[in-house]
Amino acid sequence: MARISETTKVEVRARLLASAARLFADRGLAATNIDDVALRAGFGKGTVYNYFPSKEALFAAVIEEGCRRAVERWESVPRGASVRADLRALAAADVAVLLEDEGFTRVLVREALAFRPETYPLVVEHLGPYLAAVEDVLTDGRRRSEVRGDVPVSELALAFVGFLTLLYVQHWGSGGAWPTFDELPDLVVTLFLDGAGGSRTPGVSA
């Protein structure tokens, strides 16, 4: 039997991920099945299982691929002079990837907010590439005394992604009225770093 080249494996995997992302976007996680993913990609059902052990694993792989693309976009631009600039660039990269497949991101956010025990851990785990980039920025910011030192950067990174997720929900819930996707990167960074109180002059009380 002829061996499949690594290039072919990469291409097949990419087609399966693209097929799955489209079906998850159209139908949601629960209503999507492996047979339809295989059919849409032009393969037999067995091909999917050669790459992914379950539908949930396929869903997780689509999440990770989106995170990888967002991080690649961020890494393609020069790092900023501050944690604020770098976090804004990360948020903008995520928005850009969302706009390439907004339907799938809606499904991802819905699954994350549902916090079902069978899917929530998968969502958090496979956000790893993006969370790692946020942690890297926050660690650099901590060295420059721009980020508080009393909370682990892993927890701060999750909080940042949480802010981003809730602003996506607000965007969709408002029919796109507020915040717009153009406004969102600046808004999430302002809320995360400054909070509702904003900047204050030391020694001046409210």
N, C-alpha and C positions, 0 to 999 in steps of 0.2 A: 504493500500500500504506500502510495506517494505521501511524503511528509508535507505538511502545510508550512509554508515559509512564515517567518516572524512578521514580515510585512503584511502578508495575507491575514494573519491572526489579528494584527492591529486594525486592519480595514474592516474585518468582520465584526470585531468588538465595537468599533465606532458606529457601524450601521445598526447594530443591535441597540446601542445606547440612544441613537437618534430616533429609532423606531419607538423605543420604550418611552422616551421623553414626550413624544407627540401623543402617544396613547394615554399616558398618565395625564397629560394636559387636557385631552378631550374627554376622558372618562373618569378620572380620579384613580387612586390606587386600588380601591376595593373592586371596582368594576373592570379593571384591566386584567387580562390573563395572558399566560405565556404563549399560548397558541397564536393569539392575534399579534403579539410582538414579533414572533417568528415569521408569520405570514406577511406582515407589513415590510419586514426587512428582506424578504425573499429567501428565507431559509426554512428548514424543517424544525420542529419543536426541539429535537435532540440537540441541535446546534446551540440553542440558548443555554441548555443545561451544561454544555461543554465549557461555557464561560461563566455562568452564574448559577449557583445551587438553588436559588429560589427567586420568586418575584420580588420579595423584600430586598434580597441582595442586589437585584437589578436596579431597584429604586434607589438604594443606597449608592450604587455606582454612578447613577445619573447625577445625584447630588454632588458627589465628589468631583465628577467631571466639570460641573458648573463652577465649583469652588476653585478648581485648578485653573480654569479659564480666567476667572476674575483675578486671581493672584498673578497670572501671567501678564494680564493687562496692566496691573499695578507695577509689576517689576519692569515693564517696558518704558516707564517714564522715570526721570531722575527723582531720587528721594528728596523730600522737602527739607527745609531748614528747621522744622519743628514737628512735634508730635501732632499738632493740629493739622498741618499741611498733609502729613502722611496719612492720617486717618481719613481726611477728606478725599484723598486720592483713592484710598481703599474703598470707601463708600461709593465713589463715582464709578469705580471699576465694577462693583457689584451691580449697580443700577444698569450699567451698559450690558452686562451679561443677562440680567433680567429682561431687558427689552428685546433681546434676541429670542427669548422663549418665555414670554410672560405667563403663558398658561401653565407651564410646568412649575414656575415659582409659586403661583397661587396654590397649586396642589401641595408643594413642599411646606408652605406656610400653614396651610390648613392642617396637615399632618403634625407639624410641630406644635401648634396650639391645641390640638386634640390630646396631646401627651398620652397616647395609647401605649401601654407597656411593650407591645410588640414592635412599634415603629419609632417611638421617641428616642430610645438609645441609639438606633441606627442613624437618625437624623443628626444628633449631636456628634456622634463619632465621625460621620463622613463629612461634616462641616470642617473637619480637621485642617485641611490646607488653608482655608480662609482664617480660621481661628488662630492658627500658628502665625500667620502674617500679622494679625492684629496684636498678638502677644509680642512679636518681634518689635513692632513699633512702640508699644507701651514700655517694653524693657529699655529701649533706647531713650524714651522720654523720661523714665525713672532715673537713668544715669545723669540726665541733664536737669534733674529736679523739676520736671514738668508734670510728673505723674505721682500721685500719692504712693507712699511706700508701705501703708498698713494693710493693704488688701492684695492678695496674690494676683499676678497679672492674668492668670488663667481665668479667674473670676471676673476681672474687669473686662476681659475679651468677650466672655459670654454676655456680660451686661451690654457691651457695645452692639453685639449682634442682636440682642434683644430689643434695643432701641430701634435698630434698623428694621427689624421685622415688624414691630408695632407701627412704625411709620408707613411701611408698605400697606398694612391693613387699613390705616387711616386714609391713605391715598385711594385705595379701591373702594372703601366704604363711603367716601365723599364723592365718588364718581370722578376722581381725578382733580377735584377742585382745590384741595389742600391736604398735604403738600403736593406740588407737582414734582415730577421726577427731577426736573432741573433744580428745584429748591432743596430736594431731600438731602444731598451730601452735606451741604453747609448746616442744615438744620440738625441732622443727627449728631454732628460733631459738637455743635453749640450746646445741645441738650446734654450730651454725654460729659463734656469737659466743664461746662459752666453751670449746668442745671437751671432751674427756674429763677434762681436769684441773680445770675449773671455775675459780673466782676464787681468787687467792692473795693473801695479805698481802705487800706488798713487803718483801724482805729475809729472808723466812722460807723455808727450804729444805724439800723433802719429806723 
